[in-house]
């Protein structure tokens, strides 16, 4: 039977434009099933909905309106075979329903806990973020009850660091309070969700959290936040149940009743009774939790070197159009501690090739980038800025350099980088320095990593700072000048620069995550047509257009710095 | 009251409200007519209209389906008063203004020539519908202090102060204010359509006009966002009770004007009596032992249709276990895994990520 507009209205908000109803014989009887399509069908997958079904959350993969979750979001459909897609949908639906009838897929509730927990939530619910390590044991935690979210963590320091990163130096108006993290052996099924204070108390007892809860109740807060954690085959999951203190009741003639304390003098109530009255007599509210802990934020990328990156401390010299995007890429890759050094301020014209935009114009690049990183990646550790030249920082804070795991220099300035190399050689080249720069119009780019073995930076450079491996030559001057004295700049855009940034970030990551002792260089050569259009040509340095070439950075016997 | 909300909404969507293609066709006809009138006025060197404005049930979107396409589109044409000048320099008479528009609408292609009526020019189409064009003039006056004000006058037996746009505005305001929902035209509009459909359910009935019913629904609306059927029943009852007390229906925007004719308008009396009949027919729905089978027959009777019974039969057949239409889950699972089907869906996607 084809569905009319009334039947389709049941699925309001899903955009179905047509549907057909089938009556199907299952092992436990007949059930009606709707096959539904939206306006994009046959390019979109058809959906199936079960009409004759038990109450919501009795069976997994059945949504509130009966629509079945059959395909992952990544599924692709052959639009030339709509009948096949419909058969797959109905077949998969029947398979799922038979599994539900047999009860063989109940464990899906546990393995996909977050979906079902979120489906069960009331329409309006508080948002919780979690910095907790989602692992055993059951333990006391700290809760920041702020707005528009509450934050869970294992310590006040974690809360303070994350909030300061995220919100700047704003005062933390509400101090954290105590909470409880319950580690369960397995995620709960909907039937096990604690719907009452009594059920919650039972859950706390079974997970060994009763003593911590007693301590929390004694402080008599308005509510106690209990985070539930459990392992699943898809990684740990976290949810929150809040136990709200029963409200005091006021009666006419000024009489009132305190359902927690009545009958006992303050402090004299037995702990067991107090907890019973507070938790079992109060309201229980479920909330979702979004993990914001470093493991989750970075672990999704499945980087094999995450521990090493988290432990590293990178110093970035130069936060311009090359330094800033490389710094951001390193942060996103997992670097958590970084010092950014640059004396310059961001100008309007920089915004076309710099990750910072108009809101940072006029601000020091290192400071603005630091704030940007902290705000948008609040899981990071120690990120600091020095709005000065690297030499000035060396004079006042030499530890910044001596404690680095790696220095990345994107200063593109021979005076500064030549001096940096001299310091590097003099200090024994104990850790790598990666030098990154782009050639005119970003037609080529270089990442030179200097380590203990091989050449120093000066070995591959002329006395006036021209790289021997320069890939492009130009008949006319490429440097442009603003209508101001000495205000030179090199014209290139963010698009061409993207390849260069990517090559440099890749080399830097390699030297951060692997034990490499040999100096080397990676050269990116871009589009030949683009190079010619800009008025340039390739030099004799080996390399082909649109390719990366990696070569050793050899020692020069007559190098005045390291020979 | 036995819950037939789904049935009433289905009847509204399938049998009462105009389907989108019909609405589009109607808009196209209206636009073609506007172009014809404009062209005709231009060719005869007559004044150019300042605007056209749809009005009536077409503008209020309370039109209901008619088996013979007997639709009435009202589309007012507006002129500046200063443009409507007679041959001797005086104001053009209302009749002359209507005749001017009639001549403009008549391009010689109509089997039935456009005619001048008391309050409009009527253009009749062979397909069954007609377009009524009321003619208005825009009048600018100054008071004793030189303050300008604007009003509109309809070319009727005389130039009569009126502007049907106010009616459309009134209805939209009432619909937005009183309806508890926002989808499918909102409930007050749907209930208006449903009662209009009821009033047209028998050819022999001579009931109050659609406009009169619209005014009564706005006056007596009993909304219920969860139960369209209850909202319809309660509103019908409230209108009947209101007509029992007073048969006069006042115009919603023109002061001292009534839609009904006199204090005992026979059409208002008829509407009241037919609503009483319908309320009696629906009485079984209030009984505790009412079944869906009984309920749909009552609604069939109200709207003089077999739509509700047919719908009940269809759903019963679909739900009947063991009938020939019952499919086997096992075979369907196999079918979904068979060659020709299994390649139609790639569950893991195409391996491209962004």
Interface residues (C-beta under 8 A of the other chain):
Chain A: X1 X4 X5 X6 X7 X9 X12 X21 X22 X23 X24 X25 X26 X27 X29 X30 X32 X45 X71 X72 X74 X75 X76 X77 X78 X81 X82 X83 X84 X85 X87 X88 X89 X90 X91 X92 X94 X95 X97 X98
Chain B: X6 X7 X9 X10 X13 X14 X183 X314 X317 X318 X319 X320 X321 X322 X323 X325 X326 X327 X328 X329 X330 X332 X333 X334 X335 X336 X337 X338 X340 X341 X342 X343 X344 X345 X346 X347 X348 X349 X350
